[in-house]
């Protein structure tokens, strides 16, 4: 068994999640400390700016280099704050662009600097091999969800509502199906920031005060992405043009937020699954938004519960996942599969930077 620190900074751009687990990449022997280290407002703003710049940004651009350095130091701060002895680090990095159809996925962060400063080997670039082989490069959590689900009644669905929302379906025989379902908190966060100055819709208060515009919702659900079969994946900004053209910006702050929350849930409910799950377990920041959970409960034909209901830690789950995937890399085990990312075969993924 290895003691592994996982580091995850998701498309919600809120901060760095760090978590310690003990694992051999097949089983999880023990969970340890975890934390979230929030980004400073200026770092968060610069990362959000990078999302807009990334499609036309040169890899050696000075602004990119400066933000990458600050991001990496924030990850080192998280490792130090965790204060847990480890053998290995799994470092996802911050996604600023995800275009698998063009053979591109881009996560920034300096793995060599992390390895040098921590004195530990760092597994990173988890998505690149999958995308290069023709896969979607996402989602990568399904094999970790399957390990967590051992002993739970199946079929089971795990929903992760971060900047983008995705689903893992685990069948009775252990079969996996996964995909990004549609936008997650990303557009709602941007909406809340624009209308209230808050980085997200705190406690779902804005969405909860509004009324869903059914015509705009129907138009958004007509996007061709929803006609594609799984596996499939999204960039955080893939629906930006559709949202701009939808008429949503003419709505009040509350009605727009309510419509975006309903969009998240309706896209999840429209995702075809091989068999109805016994329950949906929800992780990611979206589980804290009562408006999203209420829409999910109204639209799904099974219980919808936060992952804490079964003893999982939704704030640490993704960081724990990349610790688990780092251990799988060292063990030579695959992290992506034809039914989770559309890869042509099970792929090991990741590269390693040594101190």
Phi and psi in degrees as GROMACS dihedral restraints (atoms count N, CA, C in turn):
[ dihedral_restraints ]
;  ai    aj    ak    al  type     phi  dphi    fc
    3     4     5     6     1  -108.7    20    10
    4     5     6     7     1   147.1    20    10
    6     7     8     9     1   -94.4    20    10
    7     8     9    10     1   117.5    20    10
    9    10    11    12     1  -128.3    20    10
   10    11    12    13     1   136.3    20    10
   12    13    14    15     1  -101.2    20    10
   13    14    15    16     1   126.3    20    10
   15    16    17    18     1  -104.3    20    10
   16    17    18    19     1   140.2    20    10
   18    19    20    21     1  -126.0    20    10
   19    20    21    22     1   125.1    20    10
   21    22    23    24     1  -134.9    20    10
   22    23    24    25     1   130.6    20    10
   24    25    26    27     1  -128.1    20    10
   25    26    27    28     1   106.8    20    10
   27    28    29    30     1   -88.9    20    10
   28    29    30    31     1  -179.7    20    10
   30    31    32    33     1   -74.8    20    10
   31    32    33    34     1    -5.5    20    10
   33    34    35    36     1   -73.3    20    10
   34    35    36    37     1   -15.9    20    10
   36    37    38    39     1    62.1    20    10
   37    38    39    40     1    33.3    20    10
   39    40    41    42     1   -91.0    20    10
   40    41    42    43     1   -29.9    20    10
   42    43    44    45     1   165.3    20    10
   43    44    45    46     1  -164.6    20    10
   45    46    47    48     1  -104.9    20    10
   46    47    48    49     1   125.2    20    10
   48    49    50    51     1   -95.4    20    10
   49    50    51    52     1   131.9    20    10
   51    52    53    54     1  -126.8    20    10
   52    53    54    55     1   137.6    20    10
   54    55    56    57     1  -149.2    20    10
   55    56    57    58     1   146.9    20    10
   57    58    59    60     1  -110.9    20    10
   58    59    60    61     1   131.6    20    10
   60    61    62    63     1  -137.7    20    10
   61    62    63    64     1   161.7    20    10
   63    64    65    66     1  -112.4    20    10
   64    65    66    67     1   121.8    20    10
   66    67    68    69     1  -157.3    20    10
   67    68    69    70     1   157.3    20    10
   69    70    71    72     1  -107.6    20    10
   70    71    72    73     1     8.2    20    10
   72    73    74    75     1    88.2    20    10
   73    74    75    76     1    -3.9    20    10
   75    76    77    78     1  -119.0    20    10
   76    77    78    79     1   -41.2    20    10
   78    79    80    81     1  -122.9    20    10
   79    80    81    82     1   157.0    20    10
   81    82    83    84     1  -109.8    20    10
   82    83    84    85     1   112.8    20    10
   84    85    86    87     1   -83.3    20    10
   85    86    87    88     1   -33.2    20    10
   87    88    89    90     1  -161.4    20    10
   88    89    90    91     1   142.7    20    10
   90    91    92    93     1  -102.3    20    10
   91    92    93    94     1   143.1    20    10
   93    94    95    96     1  -123.6    20    10
   94    95    96    97     1  -152.2    20    10
   96    97    98    99     1   -66.6    20    10
   97    98    99   100     1   157.1    20    10
   99   100   101   102     1  -150.5    20    10
  100   101   102   103     1   159.0    20    10
  102   103   104   105     1  -161.4    20    10
  103   104   105   106     1   163.6    20    10
  105   106   107   108     1  -121.7    20    10
  106   107   108   109     1   125.7    20    10
  108   109   110   111     1  -108.6    20    10
  109   110   111   112     1   108.4    20    10
  111   112   113   114     1   -67.1    20    10
  112   113   114   115     1   147.6    20    10
  114   115   116   117     1   -69.3    20    10
  115   116   117   118     1   147.7    20    10
  117   118   119   120     1   -67.2    20    10
  118   119   120   121     1   153.8    20    10
  120   121   122   123     1   -56.3    20    10
  121   122   123   124     1   -36.3    20    10
  123   124   125   126     1   -71.9    20    10
  124   125   126   127     1   -35.9    20    10
  126   127   128   129     1   -68.1    20    10
  127   128   129   130     1   -42.8    20    10
  129   130   131   132     1   -60.3    20    10
  130   131   132   133     1   -43.4    20    10
  132   133   134   135     1   -63.6    20    10
  133   134   135   136     1   -40.0    20    10
  135   136   137   138     1   -70.0    20    10
  136   137   138   139     1   -36.4    20    10
  138   139   140   141     1   -66.0    20    10
  139   140   141   142     1   -40.5    20    10
  141   142   143   144     1   -63.1    20    10
  142   143   144   145     1   -37.7    20    10
  144   145   146   147     1   -63.3    20    10
  145   146   147   148     1   -37.3    20    10
  147   148   149   150     1   -62.4    20    10
  148   149   150   151     1   -33.0    20    10
  150   151   152   153     1   -59.1    20    10
  151   152   153   154     1   -39.6    20    10
  153   154   155   156     1   -74.3    20    10
  154   155   156   157     1   -33.9    20    10
  156   157   158   159     1   -82.6    20    10
  157   158   159   160     1   -26.2    20    10
  159   160   161   162     1   -52.7    20    10
  160   161   162   163     1   -41.7    20    10
  162   163   164   165     1   -58.4    20    10
  163   164   165   166     1   -24.2    20    10
  165   166   167   168     1  -122.8    20    10
  166   167   168   169     1    20.1    20    10
  168   169   170   171     1   -95.4    20    10
  169   170   171   172     1   130.8    20    10
  171   172   173   174     1   -74.7    20    10
  172   173   174   175     1   142.1    20    10
  174   175   176   177     1   -59.9    20    10
  175   176   177   178     1   -21.9    20    10
  177   178   179   180     1  -101.9    20    10
  178   179   180   181     1    17.1    20    10
  180   181   182   183     1   -64.1    20    10
  181   182   183   184     1   134.8    20    10
  183   184   185   186     1   -59.4    20    10
  184   185   186   187     1   -38.0    20    10
  186   187   188   189     1   -64.1    20    10
  187   188   189   190     1   -43.4    20    10
  189   190   191   192     1   -60.6    20    10
  190   191   192   193     1   -45.2    20    10
  192   193   194   195     1   -61.7    20    10
  193   194   195   196     1   -41.1    20    10
  195   196   197   198     1   -67.3    20    10
  196   197   198   199     1   -42.7    20    10
  198   199   200   201     1   -67.4    20    10
  199   200   201   202     1   -39.8    20    10
  201   202   203   204     1   -60.5    20    10
  202   203   204   205     1   -42.0    20    10
  204   205   206   207     1   -63.2    20    10
  205   206   207   208     1   -43.8    20    10
  207   208   209   210     1   -66.7    20    10
  208   209   210   211     1   -39.5    20    10
  210   211   212   213     1   -61.1    20    10
  211   212   213   214     1   -44.1    20    10
  213   214   215   216     1   -63.5    20    10
  214   215   216   217     1   -42.1    20    10
  216   217   218   219     1   -63.5    20    10
  217   218   219   220     1   -35.1    20    10
  219   220   221   222     1   -64.7    20    10
  220   221   222   223     1   -36.2    20    10
  222   223   224   225     1   -66.7    20    10
  223   224   225   226     1   -39.9    20    10
  225   226   227   228     1   -63.2    20    10
  226   227   228   229     1   -37.7    20    10
  228   229   230   231     1   -60.2    20    10
  229   230   231   232     1   -39.4    20    10
  231   232   233   234     1   -66.5    20    10
  232   233   234   235     1   -40.5    20    10
  234   235   236   237     1   -61.8    20    10
  235   236   237   238     1   -44.8    20    10
  237   238   239   240     1   -64.1    20    10
  238   239   240   241     1   -42.3    20    10
  240   241   242   243     1   -66.1    20    10
  241   242   243   244     1   -32.6    20    10
  243   244   245   246     1   -65.4    20    10
  244   245   246   247     1   -40.5    20    10
  246   247   248   249     1    61.6    20    10
  247   248   249   250     1    34.5    20    10
  249   250   251   252     1  -113.9    20    10
  250   251   252   253     1   131.1    20    10
  252   253   254   255     1   -65.4    20    10
  253   254   255   256     1   139.7    20    10
  255   256   257   258     1  -146.3    20    10
  256   257   258   259     1   162.6    20    10
  258   259   260   261     1  -104.9    20    10
  259   260   261   262     1   -16.8    20    10
  261   262   263   264     1  -160.5    20    10
  262   263   264   265     1   151.1    20    10
  264   265   266   267     1  -122.7    20    10
  265   266   267   268     1   137.5    20    10
  267   268   269   270     1  -108.5    20    10
  268   269   270   271     1   117.4    20    10
  270   271   272   273     1  -120.1    20    10
  271   272   273   274     1   108.5    20    10
  273   274   275   276     1   -75.7    20    10
  274   275   276   277     1   -41.6    20    10
  276   277   278   279     1    84.0    20    10
  277   278   279   280     1   174.5    20    10
  279   280   281   282     1  -101.1    20    10
  280   281   282   283     1   117.5    20    10
  282   283   284   285     1   -70.5    20    10
  283   284   285   286     1   126.6    20    10
  285   286   287   288     1  -116.0    20    10
  286   287   288   289     1   -10.1    20    10
  288   289   290   291     1  -159.7    20    10
  289   290   291   292     1   135.5    20    10
  291   292   293   294     1  -140.9    20    10
  292   293   294   295     1   103.4    20    10
  294   295   296   297     1  -132.8    20    10
  295   296   297   298     1    71.4    20    10
  297   298   299   300     1   -61.8    20    10
  298   299   300   301     1   -29.1    20    10
  300   301   302   303     1   -63.2    20    10
  301   302   303   304     1   -24.4    20    10
  303   304   305   306     1  -102.0    20    10
  304   305   306   307     1    10.3    20    10
  306   307   308   309     1    71.8    20    10
  307   308   309   310     1    27.8    20    10
  309   310   311   312     1  -126.4    20    10
  310   311   312   313     1   134.1    20    10
  312   313   314   315     1  -146.3    20    10
  313   314   315   316     1   137.1    20    10
  315   316   317   318     1  -134.6    20    10
  316   317   318   319     1   111.0    20    10
  318   319   320   321     1  -115.2    20    10
  319   320   321   322     1   124.8    20    10
  321   322   323   324     1   -95.6    20    10
  322   323   324   325     1   157.1    20    10
  324   325   326   327     1   138.9    20    10
  325   326   327   328     1   143.9    20    10
  327   328   329   330     1  -100.6    20    10
  328   329   330   331     1    94.3    20    10
  330   331   332   333     1   -65.0    20    10
  331   332   333   334     1   -35.6    20    10
  333   334   335   336     1   -63.6    20    10
  334   335   336   337     1   -40.0    20    10
  336   337   338   339     1   -64.8    20    10
  337   338   339   340     1   -41.5    20    10
  339   340   341   342     1   -61.1    20    10
  340   341   342   343     1   -44.0    20    10
  342   343   344   345     1   -64.3    20    10
  343   344   345   346     1   -44.1    20    10
  345   346   347   348     1   -62.8    20    10
  346   347   348   349     1   -45.9    20    10
  348   349   350   351     1   -75.0    20    10
  349   350   351   352     1   -32.3    20    10
  351   352   353   354     1   -89.9    20    10
  352   353   354   355     1   -22.0    20    10
  354   355   356   357     1    75.9    20    10
  355   356   357   358     1    14.9    20    10
  357   358   359   360     1  -122.0    20    10
  358   359   360   361     1   148.9    20    10
  360   361   362   363     1   -64.8    20    10
  361   362   363   364     1   143.3    20    10
  363   364   365   366     1  -124.9    20    10
  364   365   366   367     1   117.7    20    10
  366   367   368   369     1   -88.0    20    10
  367   368   369   370     1   131.4    20    10
  369   370   371   372     1  -147.2    20    10
  370   371   372   373     1  -175.0    20    10
  372   373   374   375     1    50.9    20    10
  373   374   375   376     1    54.4    20    10
  375   376   377   378     1   -70.1    20    10
  376   377   378   379     1   -23.4    20    10
  378   379   380   381     1   -99.2    20    10
  379   380   381   382     1   -20.6    20    10
  381   382   383   384     1   -60.3    20    10
  382   383   384   385     1   -45.5    20    10
  384   385   386   387     1   -63.0    20    10
  385   386   387   388     1   -40.8    20    10
  387   388   389   390     1   -62.4    20    10
  388   389   390   391     1   -47.6    20    10
  390   391   392   393     1   -64.9    20    10
  391   392   393   394     1   -40.4    20    10
  393   394   395   396     1   -62.7    20    10
  394   395   396   397     1   -28.6    20    10
  396   397   398   399     1   -86.5    20    10
  397   398   399   400     1    -0.1    20    10
  399   400   401   402     1   101.7    20    10
  400   401   402   403     1     4.5    20    10
  402   403   404   405     1   -84.9    20    10
  403   404   405   406     1   176.1    20    10
  405   406   407   408     1   -82.4    20    10
  406   407   408   409     1   -18.1    20    10
  408   409   410   411     1    74.3    20    10
  409   410   411   412     1     3.7    20    10
  411   412   413   414     1  -165.1    20    10
  412   413   414   415     1   154.7    20    10
  414   415   416   417     1   -78.3    20    10
  415   416   417   418     1   155.9    20    10
  417   418   419   420     1  -106.0    20    10
  418   419   420   421     1    -7.1    20    10
  420   421   422   423     1   -76.4    20    10
  421   422   423   424     1   -16.2    20    10
  423   424   425   426     1   -53.9    20    10
  424   425   426   427     1   -40.6    20    10
  426   427   428   429     1   -68.7    20    10
  427   428   429   430     1   -30.2    20    10
  429   430   431   432     1   -71.6    20    10
  430   431   432   433     1   -42.6    20    10
  432   433   434   435     1   -58.5    20    10
  433   434   435   436     1   -39.4    20    10
  435   436   437   438     1   -63.8    20    10
  436   437   438   439     1   -39.6    20    10
  438   439   440   441     1   -64.9    20    10
  439   440   441   442     1   -40.9    20    10
  441   442   443   444     1   -65.6    20    10
  442   443   444   445     1   -32.9    20    10
  444   445   446   447     1   -80.1    20    10
  445   446   447   448     1    -3.0    20    10
  447   448   449   450     1   -54.7    20    10
  448   449   450   451     1   125.3    20    10
  450   451   452   453     1    92.2    20    10
  451   452   453   454     1    -8.0    20    10
  453   454   455   456     1   -91.3    20    10
  454   455   456   457     1   150.1    20    10
  456   457   458   459     1   -61.0    20    10
  457   458   459   460     1   135.4    20    10
  459   460   461   462     1  -119.5    20    10
  460   461   462   463     1   156.0    20    10
  462   463   464   465     1   -67.9    20    10
  463   464   465   466     1   151.5    20    10
  465   466   467   468     1  -136.2    20    10
  466   467   468   469     1   143.2    20    10
  468   469   470   471     1  -119.4    20    10
  469   470   471   472     1   134.5    20    10
  471   472   473   474     1  -112.0    20    10
  472   473   474   475     1   122.4    20    10
  474   475   476   477     1  -104.1    20    10
  475   476   477   478     1   127.8    20    10
  477   478   479   480     1  -112.9    20    10
  478   479   480   481     1   113.9    20    10
  480   481   482   483     1  -109.3    20    10
  481   482   483   484     1    90.5    20    10
  483   484   485   486     1  -107.1    20    10
  484   485   486   487     1  -142.6    20    10
  486   487   488   489     1   -59.1    20    10
  487   488   489   490     1   -37.8    20    10
  489   490   491   492     1  -116.0    20    10
  490   491   492   493     1   148.9    20    10
  492   493   494   495     1  -101.5    20    10
  493   494   495   496     1   141.8    20    10
  495   496   497   498     1  -141.7    20    10
  496   497   498   499     1   163.9    20    10
  498   499   500   501     1  -132.0    20    10
  499   500   501   502     1   141.8    20    10
  501   502   503   504     1  -117.3    20    10
  502   503   504   505     1   124.1    20    10
  504   505   506   507     1  -105.6    20    10
  505   506   507   508     1   127.2    20    10
  507   508   509   510     1  -116.8    20    10
  508   509   510   511     1   116.9    20    10
  510   511   512   513     1   -84.6    20    10
  511   512   513   514     1   172.4    20    10
  513   514   515   516     1   -61.9    20    10
  514   515   516   517     1   -29.4    20    10
  516   517   518   519     1   -95.5    20    10
  517   518   519   520     1    12.6    20    10
  519   520   521   522     1    86.6    20    10
  520   521   522   523     1     2.3    20    10
  522   523   524   525     1   -61.2    20    10
  523   524   525   526     1   147.0    20    10
  525   526   527   528     1  -120.5    20    10
  526   527   528   529     1   140.6    20    10
  528   529   530   531     1  -138.4    20    10
  529   530   531   532     1   137.7    20    10
  531   532   533   534     1  -149.3    20    10
  532   533   534   535     1   156.6    20    10
  534   535   536   537     1  -171.8    20    10
  535   536   537   538     1   163.6    20    10
  537   538   539   540     1   -75.5    20    10
  538   539   540   541     1   131.1    20    10
  540   541   542   543     1   -87.3    20    10
  541   542   543   544     1   -26.6    20    10
  543   544   545   546     1   157.4    20    10
  544   545   546   547     1  -165.5    20    10
  546   547   548   549     1   -61.1    20    10
  547   548   549   550     1   147.0    20    10
  549   550   551   552     1  -107.7    20    10
  550   551   552   553     1  -129.7    20    10
  552   553   554   555     1   -72.2    20    10
  553   554   555   556     1   -14.5    20    10
  555   556   557   558     1   -51.9    20    10
  556   557   558   559     1   -59.0    20    10
  558   559   560   561     1   -63.8    20    10
  559   560   561   562     1   -35.3    20    10
  561   562   563   564     1   -67.2    20    10
  562   563   564   565     1   -39.3    20    10
  564   565   566   567     1   -61.5    20    10
  565   566   567   568     1   -46.1    20    10
  567   568   569   570     1   -61.4    20    10
  568   569   570   571     1   -39.8    20    10
  570   571   572   573     1   -63.7    20    10
  571   572   573   574     1   -47.3    20    10
  573   574   575   576     1   -62.5    20    10
  574   575   576   577     1   -40.6    20    10
  576   577   578   579     1   -63.5    20    10
  577   578   579   580     1   -42.2    20    10
  579   580   581   582     1   -66.8    20    10
  580   581   582   583     1   -40.3    20    10
  582   583   584   585     1   -93.0    20    10
  583   584   585   586     1   -24.2    20    10
  585   586   587   588     1  -125.7    20    10
  586   587   588   589     1   -15.2    20    10
  588   589   590   591     1    83.7    20    10
  589   590   591   592     1    -8.4    20    10
  591   592   593   594     1   -82.5    20    10
  592   593   594   595     1   145.1    20    10
  594   595   596   597     1   -71.9    20    10
  595   596   597   598     1    -9.9    20    10
  597   598   599   600     1  -159.2    20    10
  598   599   600   601     1   171.2    20    10
  600   601   602   603     1   -82.0    20    10
  601   602   603   604     1    89.1    20    10
  603   604   605   606     1   -57.9    20    10
  604   605   606   607     1   122.3    20    10
  606   607   608   609     1    56.5    20    10
  607   608   609   610     1    19.6    20    10
  609   610   611   612     1    66.1    20    10
  610   611   612   613     1    20.4    20    10
  612   613   614   615     1   -66.3    20    10
  613   614   615   616     1   -38.8    20    10
  615   616   617   618     1   -67.8    20    10
  616   617   618   619     1   -49.9    20    10
  618   619   620   621     1   -64.2    20    10
  619   620   621   622     1   -37.6    20    10
  621   622   623   624     1   -66.2    20    10
  622   623   624   625     1   -21.8    20    10
  624   625   626   627     1   -89.9    20    10
  625   626   627   628     1    -4.8    20    10
  627   628   629   630     1  -106.6    20    10
  628   629   630   631     1   178.0    20    10
  630   631   632   633     1  -120.6    20    10
  631   632   633   634     1   134.4    20    10
  633   634   635   636     1   -69.0    20    10
  634   635   636   637     1   132.7    20    10
  636   637   638   639     1   -88.3    20    10
  637   638   639   640     1   102.8    20    10
  639   640   641   642     1   -66.2    20    10
  640   641   642   643     1   -32.7    20    10
  642   643   644   645     1   -67.7    20    10
  643   644   645   646     1   -45.1    20    10
  645   646   647   648     1   -65.2    20    10
  646   647   648   649     1   -40.7    20    10
  648   649   650   651     1   -59.7    20    10
  649   650   651   652     1   -45.3    20    10
  651   652   653   654     1   -61.4    20    10
  652   653   654   655     1   -39.6    20    10
  654   655   656   657     1   -64.3    20    10
  655   656   657   658     1   -41.0    20    10
  657   658   659   660     1   -65.3    20    10
  658   659   660   661     1   -37.9    20    10
  660   661   662   663     1   -73.8    20    10
  661   662   663   664     1    -8.6    20    10
  663   664   665   666     1   -83.4    20    10
  664   665   666   667     1    -0.7    20    10
  666   667   668   669     1   -57.6    20    10
  667   668   669   670     1   138.5    20    10
  669   670   671   672     1   -60.4    20    10
  670   671   672   673     1   -21.1    20    10
  672   673   674   675     1   -55.2    20    10
  673   674   675   676     1   -36.2    20    10
  675   676   677   678     1   -75.1    20    10
  676   677   678   679     1   -10.3    20    10
  678   679   680   681     1   -92.6    20    10
  679   680   681   682     1    -9.0    20    10
  681   682   683   684     1   -77.4    20    10
  682   683   684   685     1   139.6    20    10
  684   685   686   687     1   -76.3    20    10
  685   686   687   688     1   157.0    20    10
  687   688   689   690     1   -74.1    20    10
  688   689   690   691     1   153.7    20    10
  690   691   692   693     1   -75.4    20    10
  691   692   693   694     1   148.1    20    10
  693   694   695   696     1  -159.5    20    10
  694   695   696   697     1   158.1    20    10
  696   697   698   699     1  -145.6    20    10
  697   698   699   700     1   166.9    20    10
  699   700   701   702     1  -131.9    20    10
  700   701   702   703     1   154.9    20    10
  702   703   704   705     1   -90.3    20    10
  703   704   705   706     1   152.7    20    10
  705   706   707   708     1   -56.4    20    10
  706   707   708   709     1   -29.8    20    10
  708   709   710   711     1  -103.0    20    10
  709   710   711   712     1    12.3    20    10
  711   712   713   714     1   -62.2    20    10
  712   713   714   715     1   -25.5    20    10
  714   715   716   717     1  -100.3    20    10
  715   716   717   718     1     8.9    20    10
  717   718   719   720     1   -59.2    20    10
  718   719   720   721     1   -44.4    20    10
  720   721   722   723     1   -66.4    20    10
  721   722   723   724     1   -42.6    20    10
  723   724   725   726     1   -63.0    20    10
  724   725   726   727     1   -40.5    20    10
  726   727   728   729     1   -65.4    20    10
  727   728   729   730     1   -41.0    20    10
  729   730   731   732     1   -62.8    20    10
  730   731   732   733     1   -33.4    20    10
  732   733   734   735     1   -90.6    20    10
  733   734   735   736     1    -6.5    20    10
  735   736   737   738     1   -78.6    20    10
  736   737   738   739     1   -19.2    20    10
  738   739   740   741     1    93.0    20    10
  739   740   741   742     1     0.4    20    10
  741   742   743   744     1   -63.5    20    10
  742   743   744   745     1   -27.5    20    10
  744   745   746   747     1   -73.1    20    10
  745   746   747   748     1    -7.6    20    10
  747   748   749   750     1   -87.5    20    10
  748   749   750   751     1    -8.4    20    10
  750   751   752   753     1   -80.2    20    10
  751   752   753   754     1   162.6    20    10
  753   754   755   756     1   -67.2    20    10
  754   755   756   757     1   165.8    20    10
  756   757   758   759     1   -57.7    20    10
  757   758   759   760     1   -45.2    20    10
  759   760   761   762     1   -70.2    20    10
  760   761   762   763     1   -44.0    20    10
  762   763   764   765     1   -66.8    20    10
  763   764   765   766     1   -37.9    20    10
  765   766   767   768     1   -63.8    20    10
  766   767   768   769     1   -42.5    20    10
  768   769   770   771     1   -64.3    20    10
  769   770   771   772     1   -41.8    20    10
  771   772   773   774     1   -62.0    20    10
  772   773   774   775     1   -39.8    20    10
  774   775   776   777     1   -68.0    20    10
  775   776   777   778     1   -39.2    20    10
  777   778   779   780     1   -67.2    20    10
  778   779   780   781     1   -40.5    20    10
  780   781   782   783     1   -62.7    20    10
  781   782   783   784     1   -41.4    20    10
  783   784   785   786     1   -65.6    20    10
  784   785   786   787     1   -34.6    20    10
  786   787   788   789     1   -62.9    20    10
  787   788   789   790     1   -45.5    20    10
  789   790   791   792     1   -54.6    20    10
  790   791   792   793     1   -50.8    20    10
  792   793   794   795     1   -69.2    20    10
  793   794   795   796     1   -41.1    20    10
  795   796   797   798     1   -66.1    20    10
  796   797   798   799     1   -36.2    20    10
  798   799   800   801     1   -65.5    20    10
  799   800   801   802     1   -38.7    20    10
  801   802   803   804     1   -64.5    20    10
  802   803   804   805     1   -46.7    20    10
  804   805   806   807     1   -63.8    20    10
  805   806   807   808     1   -26.4    20    10
  807   808   809   810     1   -84.6    20    10
  808   809   810   811     1    -3.4    20    10
  810   811   812   813     1   -77.9    20    10
  811   812   813   814     1   117.2    20    10
  813   814   815   816     1   -68.0    20    10
  814   815   816   817     1   136.4    20    10
  816   817   818   819     1  -123.5    20    10
  817   818   819   820     1   153.3    20    10
  819   820   821   822     1   -62.9    20    10
  820   821   822   823     1   -31.2    20    10
  822   823   824   825     1  -155.7    20    10
  823   824   825   826     1   150.7    20    10
  825   826   827   828     1   -63.6    20    10
  826   827   828   829     1   130.1    20    10
  828   829   830   831     1   -73.2    20    10
  829   830   831   832     1   153.5    20    10
  831   832   833   834     1   -69.7    20    10
  832   833   834   835     1   -30.8    20    10
  834   835   836   837     1  -158.1    20    10
  835   836   837   838     1   159.6    20    10
  837   838   839   840     1  -112.0    20    10
  838   839   840   841     1   122.7    20    10
  840   841   842   843     1  -104.2    20    10
  841   842   843   844     1   128.4    20    10
  843   844   845   846     1  -110.7    20    10
  844   845   846   847     1   128.5    20    10
  846   847   848   849     1  -124.4    20    10
  847   848   849   850     1  -179.8    20    10
  849   850   851   852     1    84.3    20    10
  850   851   852   853     1   169.6    20    10
  852   853   854   855     1   -60.8    20    10
  853   854   855   856     1   -26.1    20    10
  855   856   857   858     1   -62.3    20    10
  856   857   858   859     1   -22.2    20    10
  858   859   860   861     1   -69.9    20    10
  859   860   861   862     1   -14.4    20    10
  861   862   863   864     1   -87.6    20    10
  862   863   864   865     1    -2.2    20    10
  864   865   866   867     1  -102.1    20    10
  865   866   867   868     1   105.2    20    10
  867   868   869   870     1   -59.2    20    10
  868   869   870   871     1   -30.1    20    10
  870   871   872   873     1   -65.8    20    10
  871   872   873   874     1   -40.5    20    10
  873   874   875   876     1   -67.4    20    10
  874   875   876   877     1   -45.4    20    10
  876   877   878   879     1   -63.3    20    10
  877   878   879   880     1   -39.6    20    10
  879   880   881   882     1   -63.2    20    10
  880   881   882   883     1   -40.9    20    10
  882   883   884   885     1   -66.4    20    10
  883   884   885   886     1   -38.2    20    10
  885   886   887   888     1   -64.0    20    10
  886   887   888   889     1   -44.1    20    10
  888   889   890   891     1   -65.6    20    10
  889   890   891   892     1   -30.5    20    10
  891   892   893   894     1   -76.1    20    10
  892   893   894   895     1   -26.2    20    10
  894   895   896   897     1  -104.9    20    10
  895   896   897   898     1   -12.0    20    10
  897   898   899   900     1  -109.1    20    10
  898   899   900   901     1   147.1    20    10
  900   901   902   903     1   -93.8    20    10
  901   902   903   904     1    31.1    20    10
  903   904   905   906     1  -152.9    20    10
  904   905   906   907     1   162.2    20    10
  906   907   908   909     1   -57.2    20    10
  907   908   909   910     1   141.0    20    10
  909   910   911   912     1  -118.8    20    10
  910   911   912   913     1   118.4    20    10
  912   913   914   915     1  -138.7    20    10
  913   914   915   916     1   145.5    20    10
  915   916   917   918     1   -60.8    20    10
  916   917   918   919     1   150.8    20    10
  918   919   920   921     1   -62.8    20    10
  919   920   921   922     1   -20.5    20    10
  921   922   923   924     1   -61.4    20    10
  922   923   924   925     1   -22.0    20    10
  924   925   926   927     1   -58.2    20    10
  925   926   927   928     1   -32.4    20    10
  927   928   929   930     1  -105.7    20    10
  928   929   930   931     1    14.3    20    10
  930   931   932   933     1    89.5    20    10
  931   932   933   934     1     7.6    20    10
  933   934   935   936     1   -87.5    20    10
  934   935   936   937     1   158.7    20    10
  936   937   938   939     1  -106.0    20    10
  937   938   939   940     1   102.8    20    10
  939   940   941   942     1   -65.8    20    10
  940   941   942   943     1   -23.9    20    10
  942   943   944   945     1   -78.0    20    10
  943   944   945   946     1   -21.3    20    10
  945   946   947   948     1  -108.2    20    10
  946   947   948   949     1    -8.2    20    10
  948   949   950   951     1   -58.0    20    10
  949   950   951   952     1   -44.0    20    10
  951   952   953   954     1   -70.8    20    10
  952   953   954   955     1   -38.3    20    10
  954   955   956   957     1   -64.5    20    10
  955   956   957   958     1   -41.9    20    10
  957   958   959   960     1   -59.9    20    10
  958   959   960   961     1   -38.4    20    10
  960   961   962   963     1   -58.8    20    10
  961   962   963   964     1   -46.3    20    10
  963   964   965   966     1   -75.8    20    10
  964   965   966   967     1   -20.6    20    10
  966   967   968   969     1   -66.5    20    10
  967   968   969   970     1   -45.3    20    10
  969   970   971   972     1   -61.8    20    10
  970   971   972   973     1   -43.9    20    10
  972   973   974   975     1   -67.2    20    10
  973   974   975   976     1   -32.8    20    10
  975   976   977   978     1   -63.9    20    10
  976   977   978   979     1   -41.7    20    10
  978   979   980   981     1   -65.5    20    10
  979   980   981   982     1   -37.6    20    10
  981   982   983   984     1   -63.1    20    10
  982   983   984   985     1   -39.1    20    10
  984   985   986   987     1   -58.8    20    10
  985   986   987   988     1   -47.6    20    10
  987   988   989   990     1   -64.0    20    10
  988   989   990   991     1   -33.2    20    10
  990   991   992   993     1   -82.1    20    10
  991   992   993   994     1    -3.0    20    10
  993   994   995   996     1    74.5    20    10
  994   995   996   997     1    25.1    20    10
  996   997   998   999     1   -99.8    20    10
  997   998   999  1000     1   148.4    20    10
  999  1000  1001  1002     1   -72.6    20    10
 1000  1001  1002  1003     1   152.3    20    10
 1002  1003  1004  1005     1  -117.7    20    10
 1003  1004  1005  1006     1   -16.2    20    10
 1005  1006  1007  1008     1  -132.6    20    10
 1006  1007  1008  1009     1   155.2    20    10
 1008  1009  1010  1011     1  -143.3    20    10
 1009  1010  1011  1012     1   161.3    20    10
 1011  1012  1013  1014     1   -55.8    20    10
 1012  1013  1014  1015     1   -32.7    20    10
 1014  1015  1016  1017     1   -91.6    20    10
 1015  1016  1017  1018     1    -2.0    20    10
 1017  1018  1019  1020     1  -111.3    20    10
 1018  1019  1020  1021     1   -35.9    20    10
 1020  1021  1022  1023     1  -125.4    20    10
 1021  1022  1023  1024     1    -6.6    20    10
 1023  1024  1025  1026     1    80.0    20    10
 1024  1025  1026  1027     1    13.0    20    10
 1026  1027  1028  1029     1   -61.2    20    10
 1027  1028  1029  1030     1   150.5    20    10
 1029  1030  1031  1032     1   -68.2    20    10
 1030  1031  1032  1033     1   -18.8    20    10
 1032  1033  1034  1035     1  -161.6    20    10
 1033  1034  1035  1036     1   165.1    20    10
 1035  1036  1037  1038     1   -59.2    20    10
 1036  1037  1038  1039     1   132.5    20    10
 1038  1039  1040  1041     1  -123.0    20    10
 1039  1040  1041  1042     1   141.8    20    10
 1041  1042  1043  1044     1   -72.5    20    10
 1042  1043  1044  1045     1   -42.9    20    10
 1044  1045  1046  1047     1    67.2    20    10
 1045  1046  1047  1048     1   160.3    20    10
 1047  1048  1049  1050     1    87.0    20    10
 1048  1049  1050  1051     1   156.7    20    10
 1050  1051  1052  1053     1  -132.0    20    10
 1051  1052  1053  1054     1   163.1    20    10
 1053  1054  1055  1056     1  -122.1    20    10
 1054  1055  1056  1057     1   133.4    20    10
 1056  1057  1058  1059     1  -110.0    20    10
 1057  1058  1059  1060     1   128.2    20    10
 1059  1060  1061  1062     1  -108.8    20    10
 1060  1061  1062  1063     1   149.8    20    10
